[in-house]
Amino acid sequence: MASKRTARRDPELPDRSAELIALAPIAGVPGLGRWLVFDYQPTSLFSLKMAAATSSVGRSLLTPTPYAVKMAFVDAAFCIGRGETAPELLHALALSEVRVGVPRRAALTHTIMKIRQEPKKATPGAPYVSAIAYREFVHFRGRLRWAFDLARLANEAAELLVALSPYIHYIGKRGSFVQFQMVSRLAELGPEFTEPLVPGKPYESTRPGHIAVLDDFGPDANLDALNSYSDAPIKRDKHRRFVHTLVPLAVVNEGPGFTEYCGPG
């Protein structure tokens, strides 16, 4: 009985092993390999608060999360008038793995800034009050790369990702602007890419970096649950999951107002 369970395959996942070792283009992208890689040049400071951050203490991650990367493509579908494809695209992305390639260097600033926010008790004529908050912003030196696993992505979804990629202009939160550069395929990912950790399995690699909890689509992710304007409940591990991940950026320098990180190469 156990062997039958092992041999059983999810019918929704395509078996593309034969295609991925051939030189024929996939989604119009020539090359060889299972990873469809999109390159973007950061053009502004990056900021994406950790899931546990509060509104007044907004610590930033050093990399976009798989959730943010996937949502950027879903958002692009709506922006160019292809919103009808969003539900199927979101379902396909829930089955696909994404790894993020980090730039060579990153500098994180520690900033106390003045903000305007809604008071706990609203007052007529004064909807906002002055407050201070801690914010972190990241300056990248180099490109961001997003790698999608073609072994778990149908050809139609891969073609849609390629078509949408030039229309993505920011990642994570508005203001973290990026500019599309190119799309390619790789047989293997280099050490600059993030690596999810397997629960209960010791990590044996000697790659420098740090561990971060990055969010991703859950197996049952759908547009209603992930829509910020929907009343549908979102459930952890079902619609949205959190993965301990090695981010290959290690501290090389720090001061009272900054921390500098260096990646491989």
N, C-alpha and C positions, 0 to 999 in steps of 0.2 A: 504493500500500500504506500509506503514511504517513497519508493522509487517512482511510482506513478505521479506523486505530487511533485517530485523533482523534475520530471520530464515535461510536465504540463507548462505551456507557455500562455502568457496573456494574449488573447486574440487581438487586442487593440494595439499591440506593439509590433511594428513591421520587422521582418527578418531581412536585413539588408546586407548581410555578411558578404555575399557574392559581389554586390555592387561596389562595396567600399574598398575592395582590393583590386578593382579594375580601374583603368585610366579614363573611362567614360565620364563626362561631366555629370554632376548632380546639381539640380536646381540652377543649371546654366554655369556652374562654377567648375572649371577644369581642375585637375589635380588628382591626388591619391590620398585616401585616408578618411577616417570616420568623423573628424572634427571640422565643422563649418565655422570659420573664425572671422569675426567682424572687427576691424580696427577703427578706433576713434581717437581724435586728438582733443584733449581737454583744452578749453579756451577760457575758462574762468575758475575761480576757486570752487572746490567740491565740498559738499556738506551733506551728510546723511546720518541722522541721529540713530543711536542704538535703540533697539526695541524697548529697553528698560529705562531710557532717559526720560526725565521729566521736562515740563515746559520751561522751567527756570534753569535747569542744568542740562544743556543739550550737548552731551558728548557725541563726537562724530566717529563713525567707522572710517577706515582708511581705504575702503574699496566699495564699489556698488555691490549689492547683494544679488543673487540669482533672481529673487522676487522683483527687485527694481529693474533689472535688465529685461525680464520677460514683460513686465508691465509697460516698459518703454515701447515695445513693439505693438502691444495691444492699443496703447494710446495713439501711436502713429497710424494705426488702421482707422481709428475714428477721425483723426485730423485730416486724412486725405480722402475721406468719403467712402471708406470701405468698412464701415462699422458692422455691416452684415456678416463679415467674416470673423469678427471678434470672438463670438462664443466657441466656434470650432477651433480657432487659433489658440485660445486660452486652454481648451481641453488638450490639444496637442502638446502645448508647452508644459502642462502639468506632468506629462509622461517623459519629457526630455530633460536630460541633465545639462546644466550650464556651469562652466568654469570661467573665472575672471582672471585675465592676465594683467598684472599690475605694472605700472611704469618703473623705470630704474630707480627713481628717487621720489620721496614725498616729504613735505615739510608741513607739520601740523601746528597751527597757531592756537594759543590759549587766550581767549579774549573775553573781557567783561564789557558788556555793552548796554546802552540804555534802550529800552523797548517800550512800546505801548501795548497794554493788554486789558481785557475786560475785568472789571472788579468783581469780587465775590458777591457784593450787593450792588445792583445797578442803581444809578442815580439819574433822574431826568436831566438831560442836557449835558451829561458827562459819561458817555458810553465807555470811554477808555481812561485808564490812569497810567502814570509813569511808573516804571519799574526797572530793575536791572536783571540781567541774565548772563549766564556763562555760555559761551558759544565756542565751538572749534571749527576751523576751516582748514582744508587741505589744499596745498599747492603741489601739483604733479609735474614732474619732469620726465616726459616720455608719453607713450600712447597707452590707452586702455584697450584691452582686447577681450572680446566675449566669444567663447567657444561653445557651440551647441553640438551635442552628441547625435550624429546622423543615424547611429544604430537604433535610436529610439525616436526617430522623427520621420514621419511620412513625407514623401516627395512633394506633395502639394503644400504642406506646411513649410518645408524648406524653401520652396519657390516664393512663398508669400513673405518669409523673413528677408530674403534677398531683395525683393521689391520694396519692402518697407524701410530697409536699413538707411537709405539716404535721407529719410524724412525724420529721423530721430535727432533732436537738437539739444536735449538735456536728459540727465539721468538722475534718478533719486528724487530730487526736489527742484522746482523751477529756480533757475539761477545757476545750477551746476551744468553749464553749457558744454557741449561737445560738438565736434565736426567730423562727419563721416569721411573715412580715408579709402578703405578698400575691403574686399571680402576675398577669402582664400580658403583652401582646405589643407589640413595637416593630418599626417598619420599618427603622430604622437605629440603631446603637449610638452612644452619646455618647463623648466623649473620656475618660471615667472608666473605660472598659473596656480590658482588656489586649489586646495585638495581637501575634500570632505573627510572627516575622521569617522572611522567605523566604531560605533559604541561597543565597549567591552574588549576591543582589540588594541593592544599597545602600539604606539606609533614608533617606528624604528628608523625613520629617515633622519639624516643629519642636516637637512635643509634649514637654514636660519629663517626666522619669522616669528609670528605670534599667532595665538589662537583667538578667533573671534566667533561669535554666534551670528550666523547669517541666515536670514529668512528666505524661504522658497515657497513655491506653490505646493499645496498638498495634493494627494492623489485624486481627491474629489473636488478640486478647485473649479469654480464656475463663476460666471459674470455677476450673478445676483449676490453671491456671498462676498466677492472681492470689490464690488462697487461701493464707493464711499457714500453714495447717495441712496443706497438701498437699505431697507429695514431688515433684510434677511440676516440672521445671525452668522457669524464666522467662527468656525470651530478649529481649535488648535489640532494639528496633525491630520486633520481631515481636509480643510481648505487652505490652511497655511501652516507650514512647519518650520522649525528652527534647527539648524545644523551646525555643530561645532566644526570649524573649518580652519585649516592652516592657511594663513595669509603670508606669503613670502616677502614680508617687509620687516626688517629688523632695525632696532634703534642703533644709530651710530653717533648721535650728538644730541644734546639737549641743553636748554637754558631756561630762565625764568618765564619766558613767553613763547617758547616753541619746543618741538621735538622733531628731530630729523630722522628719517628712515631710509634704508637702502635696500634695494631688491637684488636679485641675482644678476650677474653680468655687469 
